[in-house]
Amino acid sequence: MYKIYILQSQKNNKHYIGQTSDIDKRLEKHNNGQVRSTKNFRPWKLIYFEEFDNRSNACKREIEIKNYKGGILFKKLLGLWKE
């Protein structure tokens, strides 16, 4: 199983979107500073994920969500949008 995930920085509330087959191990890497793009914004908290049968579908969904980032669809996905 592959997962797409959204992390939220507890330092500045920024979001990071990624995909992995082992979400626990990946979150640990983010929080240990082993991921160059996220190490300056630690600690990270997992706030959302979706599961897929294969990596191809997970990657497609990851790109789709990255295109939402910062917009209304992204906020709706996370339950942050209030009409």
N, CA, C and O atoms as a Maestro MAE file, in Angstrom:
{
 s_m_m2io_version
 :::
 2.0.0
}

f_m_ct {
 s_m_title
 :::
 protein
 m_atom[332] {
  # First column is atom index #
  i_m_mmod_type
  r_m_x_coord
  r_m_y_coord
  r_m_z_coord
  i_m_residue_number
  s_m_chain_name
  s_m_pdb_residue_name
  s_m_pdb_atom_name
  i_m_atomic_number
  :::
  1 25 0.845 -1.192 0.000 1 A "MET " " N  " 7
  2 3 0.000 0.000 0.000 1 A "MET " " CA " 6
  3 2 0.882 1.244 0.000 1 A "MET " " C  " 6
  4 15 1.921 1.288 0.659 1 A "MET " " O  " 8
  5 25 0.457 2.231 -0.735 2 A "TYR " " N  " 7
  6 3 1.146 3.524 -0.768 2 A "TYR " " CA " 6
  7 2 0.215 4.575 -0.198 2 A "TYR " " C  " 6
  8 15 -1.007 4.471 -0.303 2 A "TYR " " O  " 8
  9 25 0.807 5.573 0.397 3 A "LYS " " N  " 7
  10 3 0.016 6.635 1.010 3 A "LYS " " CA " 6
  11 2 0.514 7.990 0.538 3 A "LYS " " C  " 6
  12 15 1.715 8.203 0.372 3 A "LYS " " O  " 8
  13 25 -0.424 8.900 0.325 4 A "ILE " " N  " 7
  14 3 -0.055 10.306 0.197 4 A "ILE " " CA " 6
  15 2 -0.362 10.891 1.565 4 A "ILE " " C  " 6
  16 15 -1.288 10.456 2.250 4 A "ILE " " O  " 8
  17 25 0.422 11.873 1.948 5 A "TYR " " N  " 7
  18 3 0.245 12.433 3.291 5 A "TYR " " CA " 6
  19 2 0.459 13.934 3.273 5 A "TYR " " C  " 6
  20 15 1.134 14.481 2.401 5 A "TYR " " O  " 8
  21 25 -0.133 14.577 4.259 6 A "ILE " " N  " 7
  22 3 0.076 16.005 4.464 6 A "ILE " " CA " 6
  23 2 0.561 16.185 5.891 6 A "ILE " " C  " 6
  24 15 -0.061 15.722 6.848 6 A "ILE " " O  " 8
  25 25 1.687 16.870 6.003 7 A "LEU " " N  " 7
  26 3 2.247 17.207 7.307 7 A "LEU " " CA " 6
  27 2 2.048 18.692 7.558 7 A "LEU " " C  " 6
  28 15 1.972 19.493 6.627 7 A "LEU " " O  " 8
  29 25 1.966 19.038 8.828 8 A "GLN " " N  " 7
  30 3 1.900 20.447 9.208 8 A "GLN " " CA " 6
  31 2 3.043 20.736 10.165 8 A "GLN " " C  " 6
  32 15 3.251 20.027 11.150 8 A "GLN " " O  " 8
  33 25 3.777 21.792 9.853 9 A "SER " " N  " 7
  34 3 4.882 22.197 10.715 9 A "SER " " CA " 6
  35 2 4.322 22.793 12.002 9 A "SER " " C  " 6
  36 15 3.457 23.667 11.968 9 A "SER " " O  " 8
  37 25 4.822 22.313 13.129 10 A "GLN " " N  " 7
  38 3 4.407 22.855 14.419 10 A "GLN " " CA " 6
  39 2 5.174 24.143 14.724 10 A "GLN " " C  " 6
  40 15 4.868 24.843 15.689 10 A "GLN " " O  " 8
  41 25 6.164 24.445 13.896 11 A "LYS " " N  " 7
  42 3 6.969 25.655 14.065 11 A "LYS " " CA " 6
  43 2 6.308 26.866 13.407 11 A "LYS " " C  " 6
  44 15 6.270 27.950 13.988 11 A "LYS " " O  " 8
  45 25 5.786 26.674 12.188 12 A "ASN " " N  " 7
  46 3 5.224 27.826 11.466 12 A "ASN " " CA " 6
  47 2 3.939 27.516 10.699 12 A "ASN " " C  " 6
  48 15 3.496 28.335 9.893 12 A "ASN " " O  " 8
  49 25 3.336 26.356 10.933 13 A "ASN " " N  " 7
  50 3 2.067 25.940 10.317 13 A "ASN " " CA " 6
  51 2 2.134 25.709 8.808 13 A "ASN " " C  " 6
  52 15 1.086 25.591 8.172 13 A "ASN " " O  " 8
  53 25 3.327 25.642 8.213 14 A "LYS " " N  " 7
  54 3 3.442 25.311 6.791 14 A "LYS " " CA " 6
  55 2 3.028 23.856 6.581 14 A "LYS " " C  " 6
  56 15 3.038 23.050 7.511 14 A "LYS " " O  " 8
  57 25 2.664 23.537 5.334 15 A "HIS " " N  " 7
  58 3 2.265 22.176 4.991 15 A "HIS " " CA " 6
  59 2 3.270 21.557 4.034 15 A "HIS " " C  " 6
  60 15 3.902 22.248 3.235 15 A "HIS " " O  " 8
  61 25 3.402 20.248 4.132 16 A "TYR " " N  " 7
  62 3 4.240 19.470 3.228 16 A "TYR " " CA " 6
  63 2 3.418 18.288 2.743 16 A "TYR " " C  " 6
  64 15 2.756 17.618 3.537 16 A "TYR " " O  " 8
  65 25 3.458 18.031 1.439 17 A "ILE " " N  " 7
  66 3 2.697 16.940 0.835 17 A "ILE " " CA " 6
  67 2 3.688 15.953 0.226 17 A "ILE " " C  " 6
  68 15 4.600 16.353 -0.497 17 A "ILE " " O  " 8
  69 25 3.511 14.668 0.514 18 A "GLY " " N  " 7
  70 3 4.402 13.657 -0.025 18 A "GLY " " CA " 6
  71 2 3.704 12.321 -0.162 18 A "GLY " " C  " 6
  72 15 2.510 12.200 0.111 18 A "GLY " " O  " 8
  73 25 4.470 11.301 -0.595 19 A "GLN " " N  " 7
  74 3 3.925 9.951 -0.715 19 A "GLN " " CA " 6
  75 2 4.977 8.958 -0.252 19 A "GLN " " C  " 6
  76 15 6.177 9.207 -0.375 19 A "GLN " " O  " 8
  77 25 4.523 7.834 0.280 20 A "THR " " N  " 7
  78 3 5.418 6.833 0.838 20 A "THR " " CA " 6
  79 2 4.709 5.491 0.967 20 A "THR " " C  " 6
  80 15 3.483 5.413 0.878 20 A "THR " " O  " 8
  81 25 5.483 4.447 1.176 21 A "SER " " N  " 7
  82 3 4.896 3.144 1.479 21 A "SER " " CA " 6
  83 2 4.951 2.875 2.990 21 A "SER " " C  " 6
  84 15 4.302 1.946 3.473 21 A "SER " " O  " 8
  85 25 5.711 3.672 3.732 22 A "ASP " " N  " 7
  86 3 5.831 3.508 5.190 22 A "ASP " " CA " 6
  87 2 5.729 4.870 5.857 22 A "ASP " " C  " 6
  88 15 6.730 5.563 6.042 22 A "ASP " " O  " 8
  89 25 4.522 5.241 6.210 23 A "ILE " " N  " 7
  90 3 4.265 6.584 6.710 23 A "ILE " " CA " 6
  91 2 4.934 6.860 8.062 23 A "ILE " " C  " 6
  92 15 5.375 7.982 8.309 23 A "ILE " " O  " 8
  93 25 5.015 5.866 8.927 24 A "ASP " " N  " 7
  94 3 5.658 6.065 10.230 24 A "ASP " " CA " 6
  95 2 7.156 6.350 10.069 24 A "ASP " " C  " 6
  96 15 7.696 7.264 10.692 24 A "ASP " " O  " 8
  97 25 7.803 5.565 9.237 25 A "LYS " " N  " 7
  98 3 9.235 5.749 8.992 25 A "LYS " " CA " 6
  99 2 9.501 7.099 8.325 25 A "LYS " " C  " 6
  100 15 10.478 7.776 8.644 25 A "LYS " " O  " 8
  101 25 8.623 7.481 7.396 26 A "ARG " " N  " 7
  102 3 8.808 8.753 6.681 26 A "ARG " " CA " 6
  103 2 8.619 9.940 7.622 26 A "ARG " " C  " 6
  104 15 9.385 10.902 7.557 26 A "ARG " " O  " 8
  105 25 7.622 9.889 8.486 27 A "LEU " " N  " 7
  106 3 7.405 10.968 9.449 27 A "LEU " " CA " 6
  107 2 8.617 11.091 10.382 27 A "LEU " " C  " 6
  108 15 9.038 12.194 10.729 27 A "LEU " " O  " 8
  109 25 9.160 9.953 10.775 28 A "GLU " " N  " 7
  110 3 10.355 9.959 11.628 28 A "GLU " " CA " 6
  111 2 11.523 10.648 10.917 28 A "GLU " " C  " 6
  112 15 12.260 11.416 11.536 28 A "GLU " " O  " 8
  113 25 11.692 10.379 9.629 29 A "LYS " " N  " 7
  114 3 12.764 11.027 8.866 29 A "LYS " " CA " 6
  115 2 12.552 12.534 8.793 29 A "LYS " " C  " 6
  116 15 13.503 13.303 8.930 29 A "LYS " " O  " 8
  117 25 11.311 12.960 8.578 30 A "HIS " " N  " 7
  118 3 11.028 14.399 8.552 30 A "HIS " " CA " 6
  119 2 11.389 15.025 9.899 30 A "HIS " " C  " 6
  120 15 12.016 16.084 9.941 30 A "HIS " " O  " 8
  121 25 11.008 14.394 10.974 31 A "ASN " " N  " 7
  122 3 11.226 14.962 12.302 31 A "ASN " " CA " 6
  123 2 12.661 14.827 12.804 31 A "ASN " " C  " 6
  124 15 13.056 15.527 13.737 31 A "ASN " " O  " 8
  125 25 13.445 13.935 12.197 32 A "ASN " " N  " 7
  126 3 14.859 13.801 12.563 32 A "ASN " " CA " 6
  127 2 15.772 14.684 11.720 32 A "ASN " " C  " 6
  128 15 16.991 14.664 11.889 32 A "ASN " " O  " 8
  129 25 15.175 15.467 10.802 33 A "GLY " " N  " 7
  130 3 15.971 16.357 9.960 33 A "GLY " " CA " 6
  131 2 16.652 15.665 8.797 33 A "GLY " " C  " 6
  132 15 17.610 16.205 8.244 33 A "GLY " " O  " 8
  133 25 16.190 14.492 8.410 34 A "GLN " " N  " 7
  134 3 16.791 13.737 7.322 34 A "GLN " " CA " 6
  135 2 16.207 14.070 5.949 34 A "GLN " " C  " 6
  136 15 16.625 13.506 4.939 34 A "GLN " " O  " 8
  137 25 15.245 14.981 5.919 35 A "VAL " " N  " 7
  138 3 14.650 15.422 4.656 35 A "VAL " " CA " 6
  139 2 15.011 16.899 4.488 35 A "VAL " " C  " 6
  140 15 14.546 17.759 5.236 35 A "VAL " " O  " 8
  141 25 15.847 17.167 3.491 36 A "ARG " " N  " 7
  142 3 16.408 18.513 3.316 36 A "ARG " " CA " 6
  143 2 15.348 19.607 3.254 36 A "ARG " " C  " 6
  144 15 15.521 20.668 3.855 36 A "ARG " " O  " 8
  145 25 14.264 19.367 2.542 37 A "SER " " N  " 7
  146 3 13.263 20.427 2.348 37 A "SER " " CA " 6
  147 2 12.407 20.701 3.578 37 A "SER " " C  " 6
  148 15 11.708 21.713 3.623 37 A "SER " " O  " 8
  149 25 12.445 19.820 4.577 38 A "THR " " N  " 7
  150 3 11.586 20.032 5.751 38 A "THR " " CA " 6
  151 2 12.351 20.210 7.055 38 A "THR " " C  " 6
  152 15 11.743 20.518 8.080 38 A "THR " " O  " 8
  153 25 13.670 20.022 7.044 39 A "LYS " " N  " 7
  154 3 14.403 19.990 8.311 39 A "LYS " " CA " 6
  155 2 14.369 21.308 9.083 39 A "LYS " " C  " 6
  156 15 14.470 21.293 10.310 39 A "LYS " " O  " 8
  157 25 14.231 22.435 8.411 40 A "ASN " " N  " 7
  158 3 14.219 23.724 9.104 40 A "ASN " " CA " 6
  159 2 12.866 24.076 9.727 40 A "ASN " " C  " 6
  160 15 12.738 25.093 10.409 40 A "ASN " " O  " 8
  161 25 11.874 23.245 9.493 41 A "PHE " " N  " 7
  162 3 10.521 23.568 9.970 41 A "PHE " " CA " 6
  163 2 9.998 22.530 10.959 41 A "PHE " " C  " 6
  164 15 8.791 22.444 11.186 41 A "PHE " " O  " 8
  165 25 10.888 21.748 11.543 42 A "ARG " " N  " 7
  166 3 10.518 20.721 12.523 42 A "ARG " " CA " 6
  167 2 9.998 21.348 13.801 42 A "ARG " " C  " 6
  168 15 10.359 22.479 14.127 42 A "ARG " " O  " 8
  169 25 9.163 20.635 14.522 43 A "PRO " " N  " 7
  170 3 8.627 19.291 14.294 43 A "PRO " " CA " 6
  171 2 7.412 19.313 13.361 43 A "PRO " " C  " 6
  172 15 6.765 20.343 13.171 43 A "PRO " " O  " 8
  173 25 7.127 18.145 12.791 44 A "TRP " " N  " 7
  174 3 6.013 17.955 11.870 44 A "TRP " " CA " 6
  175 2 4.974 17.035 12.489 44 A "TRP " " C  " 6
  176 15 5.296 16.130 13.257 44 A "TRP " " O  " 8
  177 25 3.723 17.289 12.135 45 A "LYS " " N  " 7
  178 3 2.613 16.463 12.608 45 A "LYS " " CA " 6
  179 2 1.825 15.982 11.397 45 A "LYS " " C  " 6
  180 15 1.517 16.770 10.503 45 A "LYS " " O  " 8
  181 25 1.500 14.697 11.363 46 A "LEU " " N  " 7
  182 3 0.680 14.133 10.294 46 A "LEU " " CA " 6
  183 2 -0.756 14.600 10.504 46 A "LEU " " C  " 6
  184 15 -1.346 14.356 11.557 46 A "LEU " " O  " 8
  185 25 -1.320 15.278 9.491 47 A "ILE " " N  " 7
  186 3 -2.693 15.768 9.637 47 A "ILE " " CA " 6
  187 2 -3.664 15.148 8.634 47 A "ILE " " C  " 6
  188 15 -4.877 15.308 8.769 47 A "ILE " " O  " 8
  189 25 -3.133 14.429 7.613 48 A "TYR " " N  " 7
  190 3 -4.028 13.850 6.609 48 A "TYR " " CA " 6
  191 2 -3.270 12.789 5.820 48 A "TYR " " C  " 6
  192 15 -2.075 12.936 5.566 48 A "TYR " " O  " 8
  193 25 -3.972 11.710 5.427 49 A "PHE " " N  " 7
  194 3 -3.388 10.745 4.496 49 A "PHE " " CA " 6
  195 2 -4.487 9.994 3.767 49 A "PHE " " C  " 6
  196 15 -5.622 9.906 4.236 49 A "PHE " " O  " 8
  197 25 -4.125 9.454 2.608 50 A "GLU " " N  " 7
  198 3 -4.991 8.599 1.806 50 A "GLU " " CA " 6
  199 2 -4.159 7.401 1.375 50 A "GLU " " C  " 6
  200 15 -2.951 7.522 1.173 50 A "GLU " " O  " 8
  201 25 -4.808 6.228 1.233 51 A "GLU " " N  " 7
  202 3 -4.114 4.999 0.836 51 A "GLU " " CA " 6
  203 2 -4.450 4.612 -0.597 51 A "GLU " " C  " 6
  204 15 -5.561 4.838 -1.076 51 A "GLU " " O  " 8
  205 25 -3.454 4.016 -1.278 52 A "PHE " " N  " 7
  206 3 -3.611 3.575 -2.661 52 A "PHE " " CA " 6
  207 2 -2.985 2.206 -2.833 52 A "PHE " " C  " 6
  208 15 -2.060 1.838 -2.108 52 A "PHE " " O  " 8
  209 25 -3.496 1.451 -3.802 53 A "ASP " " N  " 7
  210 3 -2.979 0.107 -4.081 53 A "ASP " " CA " 6
  211 2 -1.619 0.124 -4.764 53 A "ASP " " C  " 6
  212 15 -0.853 -0.833 -4.648 53 A "ASP " " O  " 8
  213 25 -1.314 1.210 -5.477 54 A "ASN " " N  " 7
  214 3 -0.037 1.259 -6.183 54 A "ASN " " CA " 6
  215 2 0.556 2.667 -6.154 54 A "ASN " " C  " 6
  216 15 -0.135 3.652 -5.895 54 A "ASN " " O  " 8
  217 25 1.848 2.724 -6.427 55 A "ARG " " N  " 7
  218 3 2.561 3.996 -6.350 55 A "ARG " " CA " 6
  219 2 2.110 4.982 -7.427 55 A "ARG " " C  " 6
  220 15 2.064 6.189 -7.188 55 A "ARG " " O  " 8
  221 25 1.785 4.479 -8.586 56 A "SER " " N  " 7
  222 3 1.361 5.338 -9.688 56 A "SER " " CA " 6
  223 2 0.136 6.174 -9.304 56 A "SER " " C  " 6
  224 15 0.109 7.384 -9.530 56 A "SER " " O  " 8
  225 25 -0.869 5.527 -8.726 57 A "ASN " " N  " 7
  226 3 -2.066 6.261 -8.317 57 A "ASN " " CA " 6
  227 2 -1.769 7.220 -7.172 57 A "ASN " " C  " 6
  228 15 -2.339 8.310 -7.113 57 A "ASN " " O  " 8
  229 25 -0.888 6.828 -6.269 58 A "ALA " " N  " 7
  230 3 -0.512 7.714 -5.161 58 A "ALA " " CA " 6
  231 2 0.187 8.963 -5.695 58 A "ALA " " C  " 6
  232 15 -0.075 10.071 -5.228 58 A "ALA " " O  " 8
  233 25 1.070 8.785 -6.665 59 A "CYS " " N  " 7
  234 3 1.782 9.929 -7.245 59 A "CYS " " CA " 6
  235 2 0.830 10.878 -7.969 59 A "CYS " " C  " 6
  236 15 0.971 12.097 -7.881 59 A "CYS " " O  " 8
  237 25 -0.132 10.315 -8.678 60 A "LYS " " N  " 7
  238 3 -1.121 11.154 -9.367 60 A "LYS " " CA " 6
  239 2 -1.912 11.988 -8.365 60 A "LYS " " C  " 6
  240 15 -2.147 13.176 -8.584 60 A "LYS " " O  " 8
  241 25 -2.319 11.363 -7.271 61 A "ARG " " N  " 7
  242 3 -3.087 12.078 -6.247 61 A "ARG " " CA " 6
  243 2 -2.213 13.120 -5.542 61 A "ARG " " C  " 6
  244 15 -2.692 14.201 -5.200 61 A "ARG " " O  " 8
  245 25 -0.956 12.803 -5.327 62 A "GLU " " N  " 7
  246 3 -0.033 13.754 -4.707 62 A "GLU " " CA " 6
  247 2 0.056 15.029 -5.555 62 A "GLU " " C  " 6
  248 15 -0.012 16.139 -5.028 62 A "GLU " " O  " 8
  249 25 0.207 14.858 -6.850 63 A "ILE " " N  " 7
  250 3 0.280 16.012 -7.754 63 A "ILE " " CA " 6
  251 2 -1.015 16.801 -7.721 63 A "ILE " " C  " 6
  252 15 -0.997 18.032 -7.704 63 A "ILE " " O  " 8
  253 25 -2.136 16.100 -7.712 64 A "GLU " " N  " 7
  254 3 -3.438 16.765 -7.654 64 A "GLU " " CA " 6
  255 2 -3.552 17.624 -6.391 64 A "GLU " " C  " 6
  256 15 -3.981 18.776 -6.458 64 A "GLU " " O  " 8
  257 25 -3.172 17.070 -5.256 65 A "ILE " " N  " 7
  258 3 -3.266 17.809 -3.992 65 A "ILE " " CA " 6
  259 2 -2.274 18.973 -3.976 65 A "ILE " " C  " 6
  260 15 -2.594 20.042 -3.456 65 A "ILE " " O  " 8
  261 25 -1.090 18.786 -4.529 66 A "LYS " " N  " 7
  262 3 -0.121 19.883 -4.586 66 A "LYS " " CA " 6
  263 2 -0.664 21.043 -5.411 66 A "LYS " " C  " 6
  264 15 -0.354 22.201 -5.131 66 A "LYS " " O  " 8
  265 25 -1.473 20.741 -6.425 67 A "ASN " " N  " 7
  266 3 -2.098 21.799 -7.209 67 A "ASN " " CA " 6
  267 2 -3.180 22.531 -6.423 67 A "ASN " " C  " 6
  268 15 -3.499 23.679 -6.734 67 A "ASN " " O  " 8
  269 25 -3.751 21.878 -5.405 68 A "TYR " " N  " 7
  270 3 -4.754 22.508 -4.543 68 A "TYR " " CA " 6
  271 2 -4.119 23.462 -3.538 68 A "TYR " " C  " 6
  272 15 -4.763 24.409 -3.086 68 A "TYR " " O  " 8
  273 25 -2.857 23.216 -3.187 69 A "LYS " " N  " 7
  274 3 -2.208 23.824 -2.029 69 A "LYS " " CA " 6
  275 2 -2.458 25.324 -1.934 69 A "LYS " " C  " 6
  276 15 -2.243 26.079 -2.883 69 A "LYS " " O  " 8
  277 25 -2.914 25.723 -0.765 70 A "GLY " " N  " 7
  278 3 -3.164 27.131 -0.486 70 A "GLY " " CA " 6
  279 2 -4.537 27.617 -0.930 70 A "GLY " " C  " 6
  280 15 -4.957 28.708 -0.543 70 A "GLY " " O  " 8
  281 25 -5.233 26.836 -1.724 71 A "GLY " " N  " 7
  282 3 -6.522 27.257 -2.245 71 A "GLY " " CA " 6
  283 2 -7.695 26.675 -1.475 71 A "GLY " " C  " 6
  284 15 -7.522 25.990 -0.467 71 A "GLY " " O  " 8
  285 25 -8.877 26.960 -1.966 72 A "ILE " " N  " 7
  286 3 -10.107 26.511 -1.325 72 A "ILE " " CA " 6
  287 2 -10.188 24.982 -1.272 72 A "ILE " " C  " 6
  288 15 -10.587 24.423 -0.251 72 A "ILE " " O  " 8
  289 25 -9.811 24.298 -2.368 73 A "LEU " " N  " 7
  290 3 -9.884 22.832 -2.389 73 A "LEU " " CA " 6
  291 2 -8.960 22.215 -1.343 73 A "LEU " " C  " 6
  292 15 -9.311 21.210 -0.724 73 A "LEU " " O  " 8
  293 25 -7.788 22.803 -1.140 74 A "PHE " " N  " 7
  294 3 -6.853 22.314 -0.124 74 A "PHE " " CA " 6
  295 2 -7.463 22.487 1.268 74 A "PHE " " C  " 6
  296 15 -7.395 21.579 2.096 74 A "PHE " " O  " 8
  297 25 -8.047 23.633 1.516 75 A "LYS " " N  " 7
  298 3 -8.674 23.898 2.819 75 A "LYS " " CA " 6
  299 2 -9.878 22.988 3.044 75 A "LYS " " C  " 6
  300 15 -10.107 22.533 4.165 75 A "LYS " " O  " 8
  301 25 -10.647 22.717 1.993 76 A "LYS " " N  " 7
  302 3 -11.782 21.796 2.119 76 A "LYS " " CA " 6
  303 2 -11.314 20.394 2.417 76 A "LYS " " C  " 6
  304 15 -11.920 19.702 3.235 76 A "LYS " " O  " 8
  305 25 -10.240 19.957 1.768 77 A "LEU " " N  " 7
  306 3 -9.682 18.630 1.992 77 A "LEU " " CA " 6
  307 2 -9.306 18.437 3.472 77 A "LEU " " C  " 6
  308 15 -9.521 17.369 4.045 77 A "LEU " " O  " 8
  309 25 -8.754 19.471 4.060 78 A "LEU " " N  " 7
  310 3 -8.322 19.413 5.467 78 A "LEU " " CA " 6
  311 2 -9.413 19.794 6.449 78 A "LEU " " C  " 6
  312 15 -9.200 19.763 7.661 78 A "LEU " " O  " 8
  313 25 -10.575 20.153 5.936 79 A "GLY " " N  " 7
  314 3 -11.679 20.542 6.812 79 A "GLY " " CA " 6
  315 2 -11.500 21.918 7.407 79 A "GLY " " C  " 6
  316 15 -12.039 22.205 8.476 79 A "GLY " " O  " 8
  317 25 -10.747 22.780 6.730 80 A "LEU " " N  " 7
  318 3 -10.464 24.128 7.249 80 A "LEU " " CA " 6
  319 2 -11.328 25.200 6.617 80 A "LEU " " C  " 6
  320 15 -11.328 26.346 7.068 80 A "LEU " " O  " 8
  321 25 -12.069 24.836 5.570 81 A "TRP " " N  " 7
  322 3 -12.855 25.822 4.833 81 A "TRP " " CA " 6
  323 2 -14.204 26.018 5.499 81 A "TRP " " C  " 6
  324 15 -14.932 25.058 5.755 81 A "TRP " " O  " 8
  325 25 -14.525 27.262 5.772 82 A "LYS " " N  " 7
  326 3 -15.817 27.613 6.348 82 A "LYS " " CA " 6
  327 2 -16.499 28.579 5.399 82 A "LYS " " C  " 6
  328 15 -16.005 29.679 5.150 82 A "LYS " " O  " 8
  329 25 -17.633 28.160 4.875 83 A "GLU " " N  " 7
  330 3 -18.360 29.012 3.911 83 A "GLU " " CA " 6
  331 2 -19.237 30.001 4.616 83 A "GLU " " C  " 6
  332 15 -19.918 30.794 3.967 83 A "GLU " " O  " 8
  :::
 }
 m_bond[331] {
  # First column is bond index #
  i_m_from
  i_m_to
  i_m_order
  :::
  1 1 2 1
  2 2 3 1
  3 3 4 2
  4 3 5 1
  5 5 6 1
  6 6 7 1
  7 7 8 2
  8 7 9 1
  9 9 10 1
  10 10 11 1
  11 11 12 2
  12 11 13 1
  13 13 14 1
  14 14 15 1
  15 15 16 2
  16 15 17 1
  17 17 18 1
  18 18 19 1
  19 19 20 2
  20 19 21 1
  21 21 22 1
  22 22 23 1
  23 23 24 2
  24 23 25 1
  25 25 26 1
  26 26 27 1
  27 27 28 2
  28 27 29 1
  29 29 30 1
  30 30 31 1
  31 31 32 2
  32 31 33 1
  33 33 34 1
  34 34 35 1
  35 35 36 2
  36 35 37 1
  37 37 38 1
  38 38 39 1
  39 39 40 2
  40 39 41 1
  41 41 42 1
  42 42 43 1
  43 43 44 2
  44 43 45 1
  45 45 46 1
  46 46 47 1
  47 47 48 2
  48 47 49 1
  49 49 50 1
  50 50 51 1
  51 51 52 2
  52 51 53 1
  53 53 54 1
  54 54 55 1
  55 55 56 2
  56 55 57 1
  57 57 58 1
  58 58 59 1
  59 59 60 2
  60 59 61 1
  61 61 62 1
  62 62 63 1
  63 63 64 2
  64 63 65 1
  65 65 66 1
  66 66 67 1
  67 67 68 2
  68 67 69 1
  69 69 70 1
  70 70 71 1
  71 71 72 2
  72 71 73 1
  73 73 74 1
  74 74 75 1
  75 75 76 2
  76 75 77 1
  77 77 78 1
  78 78 79 1
  79 79 80 2
  80 79 81 1
  81 81 82 1
  82 82 83 1
  83 83 84 2
  84 83 85 1
  85 85 86 1
  86 86 87 1
  87 87 88 2
  88 87 89 1
  89 89 90 1
  90 90 91 1
  91 91 92 2
  92 91 93 1
  93 93 94 1
  94 94 95 1
  95 95 96 2
  96 95 97 1
  97 97 98 1
  98 98 99 1
  99 99 100 2
  100 99 101 1
  101 101 102 1
  102 102 103 1
  103 103 104 2
  104 103 105 1
  105 105 106 1
  106 106 107 1
  107 107 108 2
  108 107 109 1
  109 109 110 1
  110 110 111 1
  111 111 112 2
  112 111 113 1
  113 113 114 1
  114 114 115 1
  115 115 116 2
  116 115 117 1
  117 117 118 1
  118 118 119 1
  119 119 120 2
  120 119 121 1
  121 121 122 1
  122 122 123 1
  123 123 124 2
  124 123 125 1
  125 125 126 1
  126 126 127 1
  127 127 128 2
  128 127 129 1
  129 129 130 1
  130 130 131 1
  131 131 132 2
  132 131 133 1
  133 133 134 1
  134 134 135 1
  135 135 136 2
  136 135 137 1
  137 137 138 1
  138 138 139 1
  139 139 140 2
  140 139 141 1
  141 141 142 1
  142 142 143 1
  143 143 144 2
  144 143 145 1
  145 145 146 1
  146 146 147 1
  147 147 148 2
  148 147 149 1
  149 149 150 1
  150 150 151 1
  151 151 152 2
  152 151 153 1
  153 153 154 1
  154 154 155 1
  155 155 156 2
  156 155 157 1
  157 157 158 1
  158 158 159 1
  159 159 160 2
  160 159 161 1
  161 161 162 1
  162 162 163 1
  163 163 164 2
  164 163 165 1
  165 165 166 1
  166 166 167 1
  167 167 168 2
  168 167 169 1
  169 169 170 1
  170 170 171 1
  171 171 172 2
  172 171 173 1
  173 173 174 1
  174 174 175 1
  175 175 176 2
  176 175 177 1
  177 177 178 1
  178 178 179 1
  179 179 180 2
  180 179 181 1
  181 181 182 1
  182 182 183 1
  183 183 184 2
  184 183 185 1
  185 185 186 1
  186 186 187 1
  187 187 188 2
  188 187 189 1
  189 189 190 1
  190 190 191 1
  191 191 192 2
  192 191 193 1
  193 193 194 1
  194 194 195 1
  195 195 196 2
  196 195 197 1
  197 197 198 1
  198 198 199 1
  199 199 200 2
  200 199 201 1
  201 201 202 1
  202 202 203 1
  203 203 204 2
  204 203 205 1
  205 205 206 1
  206 206 207 1
  207 207 208 2
  208 207 209 1
  209 209 210 1
  210 210 211 1
  211 211 212 2
  212 211 213 1
  213 213 214 1
  214 214 215 1
  215 215 216 2
  216 215 217 1
  217 217 218 1
  218 218 219 1
  219 219 220 2
  220 219 221 1
  221 221 222 1
  222 222 223 1
  223 223 224 2
  224 223 225 1
  225 225 226 1
  226 226 227 1
  227 227 228 2
  228 227 229 1
  229 229 230 1
  230 230 231 1
  231 231 232 2
  232 231 233 1
  233 233 234 1
  234 234 235 1
  235 235 236 2
  236 235 237 1
  237 237 238 1
  238 238 239 1
  239 239 240 2
  240 239 241 1
  241 241 242 1
  242 242 243 1
  243 243 244 2
  244 243 245 1
  245 245 246 1
  246 246 247 1
  247 247 248 2
  248 247 249 1
  249 249 250 1
  250 250 251 1
  251 251 252 2
  252 251 253 1
  253 253 254 1
  254 254 255 1
  255 255 256 2
  256 255 257 1
  257 257 258 1
  258 258 259 1
  259 259 260 2
  260 259 261 1
  261 261 262 1
  262 262 263 1
  263 263 264 2
  264 263 265 1
  265 265 266 1
  266 266 267 1
  267 267 268 2
  268 267 269 1
  269 269 270 1
  270 270 271 1
  271 271 272 2
  272 271 273 1
  273 273 274 1
  274 274 275 1
  275 275 276 2
  276 275 277 1
  277 277 278 1
  278 278 279 1
  279 279 280 2
  280 279 281 1
  281 281 282 1
  282 282 283 1
  283 283 284 2
  284 283 285 1
  285 285 286 1
  286 286 287 1
  287 287 288 2
  288 287 289 1
  289 289 290 1
  290 290 291 1
  291 291 292 2
  292 291 293 1
  293 293 294 1
  294 294 295 1
  295 295 296 2
  296 295 297 1
  297 297 298 1
  298 298 299 1
  299 299 300 2
  300 299 301 1
  301 301 302 1
  302 302 303 1
  303 303 304 2
  304 303 305 1
  305 305 306 1
  306 306 307 1
  307 307 308 2
  308 307 309 1
  309 309 310 1
  310 310 311 1
  311 311 312 2
  312 311 313 1
  313 313 314 1
  314 314 315 1
  315 315 316 2
  316 315 317 1
  317 317 318 1
  318 318 319 1
  319 319 320 2
  320 319 321 1
  321 321 322 1
  322 322 323 1
  323 323 324 2
  324 323 325 1
  325 325 326 1
  326 326 327 1
  327 327 328 2
  328 327 329 1
  329 329 330 1
  330 330 331 1
  331 331 332 2
  :::
 }
}
